[in-house]
Structures are given as C-alpha cells and as structure tokens.
Amino acid sequence: MAVTVETLEKLERRITLTLAAADINSEVETRLKKLARTVKADGFRPGKVPMSVVAQRYGYSVQYEVMNDKLGQAFNAAANEAQLRVAGMPNIAQKDDAPEGQMAFDATFEVYPEVKIGDLAAAEVERVSSEVTEEAIDKTVEILRKQRRTFAQRPAAEAAADGDRVTIDFEGKIDGETFAGGKAEGFQFLLGEGQMLEAFEKAVRGMKAGESKTFPLAFPEDYHGKDVAGKEADFLVTVKKIEAQHLPEVNEAFAKSLGIKDATVEALRADIKKNLEREVKFRVLARNKAAVMDALVGAAELDIPKALVAGEAERLVEGAREDLKKRGVKDADKVDIPADMFTAQAERRVRLGLVVSELVRANNLQAKPEQLQAHIEELSQSYEKPAEVVRWYLSDRQRLAEVEAIVIENNVTDFVLAKAKVSDKALPFDELMAQA
C-alpha cells in the first residue's frame, strides 16, 4: 500500500504507521519463550521457570523492545517506499482511532532540505598568501637558542637587567590585606619577557640581590584575576637571586644538538625554512578555506532541519565537557552546559555541512585514493619517522575518515576559488602566525 506523507511545515512531515496487534503479541510470546530457557528465579531450576512468572517479570520490557523494533522496521520501510531522506529521529505517538486488531501511530519527523547553491562566479573571496622570510628564520633561531639557554648567578654588586632570571619573595596587599595569590617565596621569572605586569618588572629592574622595595601597582581593568582587576595594591619585593642568561652560539655544535644531520648552520636554517614553509602552507590553506566556506554559506539557500541542529548542539556540549575534563575540572561530566549556548554555532555547522555535501555530490569532489595518500605523506614529513606515521593513519578507519574530510574540504576550496571573484592579498609572515 502506498505511503501517504503529510507535509506539516517546511521540512516537517508526518506518516501513519500501523501494526497488527497479533504480530506484536506473537513476537512477544516468542521472545519470552526464548528468555525462559535461561532465566533464573528462586525456587526453580534454570529453564524450568513457569511462563506466567517469566511474563510477569519480563513481559513489559519485552513488549517495549518488540514495539520499538517493529515501529523502527515499519518506519524505515515507509520512508524508503516514499523515498524520503529522514533527518534525525522521528517522534512517534500512538493514535486512538486504530481499526480493530491494529495499532496505529503517527511518526513526525524532518527531511533533508533541497540545497540551492547560487552562481559561484558572483561570490567574492579574499585569497591570502605568505612567504617565509630570512627575518622569520632568524626569529626561529632565536627561539631555539632561548629554549636551550643556561643561567649563571650574577655577582652581588650587579643589578637585575632584562634577560636575567630573578628569584624573589613578594607580598601584595589591597587596603592593608594580603589578597589571594598575592604572596610567594622563591618565585622565579624572566625579566623583560612580559611574564609579569610591566609595572612589576619596572620595579624589579635595577635591584640587586638582597635588596627590598615597596611600590604601588594598579591592576588593569581587564586583568584575569577578577578579585583584583581595576584595584591598586602595595607590593613588598625582596630579590633573593639574580642569574644572567647565556644563549648558545649558532654554530655546528648548536646545529648538531638540534639533530641536524649535516650539523652546519646552513643546514639548520634550511631545515627551519622547510618546517616554516609547511606551517605557512597549512595556515594559508586554513585561512582560504574559511573564506571559501563563508562565501558558500552566503551563496546557498536552504531550510535547516531542527533535529540536526539539536544533535550538533549536543555534540558541542559534550565537546565542552571533554575540554573541561582535560583542564582538570572536577565532575566535568555533570556541569550544566545549556545546549542553546551553541545553537548559532550548531546551525552554521549544519548549514555548511549540507551545502558542502551538495557541492561535492553535484561536482564529483570526493577524495581520491591518491589524494588521501599524498595528504598523509605530507603530514608525516614533520615527524622523525614518516613511514610509521603513514602506517598509523592507514591502520585506523576513523583517522582515515578525518583525513578524507580534510581532503574533500580542500577539493571544495579549489573548486570555489576557480569560479569565484578572487582578490589576492599577501600577508606578512608575523601576521599570519599571530592568528589563531
């Protein structure tokens, strides 16, 4: 019999499902008999429990299980017959006006929308590019030197200067009272590297070991410690020790310590350039991909299934809880995180996913095996043993699926950039690297 599909609103549909009561009762009886073979009850040997006892104890749960199974089968059969692409789970409610011997249910659900993508030639996309400069390589070398610096104690007569590591005792008070986190002994920090507030560093700069100083300090209005933000404190600081830093020279020994095979400065700089170029490539690709996705969302017309948005919002909530767990938050899985906090983000994700899927389907932009292999090999180059990384990706379906999603997004990006109105912009290296 043909399935009648009722359109309620936009993507919402309703169909009526009917089940024969006799079929339900027969399946329940069959399952209870099967269950009786293994069920245990006081006063009876296994397999000898009377059916009346089995039915009394398990009848409701088996009935519920059978109903779910039968309704699921009936709904899937009806949806397939009507050629419907169901989005999310249906809401099923029993009807009162079923014919004798029948059970009737209304299944209300949403379907996937029709996605209309406008003329991509009219879309405007800014495409950025960036280059690794000698200055960028120099800065990276300095970072590597600082990671391997050593410290030696200064003579007592020498004052603290930028670059020194100072060990201090301090106590800060607001209105005469020491505040939380305002007192420490044997505290170390690097002077001149922004680890402390500028006013604090200014006060310590020029002090000698054994000296003490009191000074006022005004906390910024946007200071991360809300209890002291915007307030003024009086600090007492005593310098216990001052250590001058020593940076290793950039020479063959330095290159060798970093695992450079040729152990030359030239080889070191070449290796740094190669790694920076790989990082720049991924960041530029991510930036351009985001611009393309924005253009796609703007060029598409579609209704969004509420069920998909709700499901995506719940996934974002679970992601937030996982993040809290990693941060060490106690009972993170019990934290009340309202799903509506993520509604806008979830809606955009669902919208973008539907648009990208339609573009991929209509233009055969699926990931090809050789693209997957090439992307995995490129990822592996930043590791010490690339071959093992390649095997690691290829041995797990979930990891392969993640790579496939990235490759498909890259295909979509290239496809859109080939059609859209593209304006090119060269980004300075530092600006690109500073972006999240």
PEWOVEN-V253317 format. One record per pair of residues at least 24 apart in sequence whose C-alpha atoms are under 6 Angstrom apart, sorted by the first residue. I is the first residue (numbers start at 1). J is the second residue. D is the distance in whole Angstrom. If there is no record, write none. Layout:
i: <I	I>
j: <J	J>
d: <D	D>
//
This chain:
i: <11	11	12	12	13	13	13	14	14	15	15	16	16	17	17	18	18	19	19	20	21	21	28	85	85	86	86	87	87	88	113	115	116	116	117	117	118	118	120	121	121	123	123	124	124	124	125	126	126	126	127	127	128	128	128	129	129	130	130	130	145	149	149	150	150	151	151	151	151	152	152	153	153	154	154	156	159	159	159	160	160	160	161	162	162	163	164	164	164	164	164	165	165	165	165	166	166	167	167	168	168	168	169	169	170	170	171	171	172	172	173	173	174	209	209	209	210	210	211	211	212	212	213	289	292	309	309	312	313	313	313	313	365	366	367	367>
j: <110	111	109	110	108	109	110	107	108	106	107	105	106	104	105	103	104	102	103	102	101	102	63	111	112	110	111	111	112	307	303	302	300	301	299	300	299	300	420	419	420	420	421	420	421	422	422	422	423	424	288	424	424	425	426	426	427	426	427	429	247	246	247	245	246	243	244	245	246	243	244	242	243	242	243	209	206	207	208	205	206	207	205	191	192	191	190	191	243	244	245	189	190	242	243	241	242	240	241	238	239	240	237	238	236	237	235	236	234	235	233	234	233	239	240	241	239	240	238	239	237	238	237	413	413	346	347	346	339	342	343	346	411	408	407	408>
d: <5	5	6	4	6	5	6	6	4	6	5	6	5	6	5	5	4	6	5	5	6	5	6	5	6	6	4	5	6	5	6	5	6	5	6	4	5	6	5	5	4	5	6	6	5	6	5	6	5	6	6	5	6	5	6	5	6	6	5	6	6	5	5	6	5	6	5	4	6	5	5	6	4	6	5	6	5	5	5	5	5	6	6	5	5	5	6	6	5	5	6	6	5	6	5	6	5	5	5	6	5	5	6	5	6	4	6	5	6	4	5	5	5	5	5	5	5	6	6	6	5	4	5	6	6	5	5	5	6	5	6	5	6	6	6	5>
//
